[in-house]
Amino acid sequence: MILIASNFGRDQHPAWYHNLKAHPEASMERGGVKATYTAGEVSNEHERARLFALADLVYKGYADYRKATASVGRRIPIMRLTLRP
């Protein structure tokens, strides 16, 4: 699972991004099933491009957010949540 810290194209990362960076263990409930994940930032450029291409298929606004953040020097982070055993 991935999370995109777009913050609607604003010039600062969303608060949840900073929280996950400081405390990468996260619990989430999906479909009534609760699980624990470890969050890590995707840094590989090819992987970031692949994930953004997939995200753009789900929501076209991500391209606009990338343009807006690039104009203020902010790079939108992508966080990957890995299921913990």
Secondary structure, 3 states (H helix, E strand, C coil): CEEECCHHHCCCCCHHHHHHHHCCEEEEEECCEEEEEEEEECCCHHHHHHHHHHHHHHCCHHHHHHHHHHHCCCCCCEEEEEECC
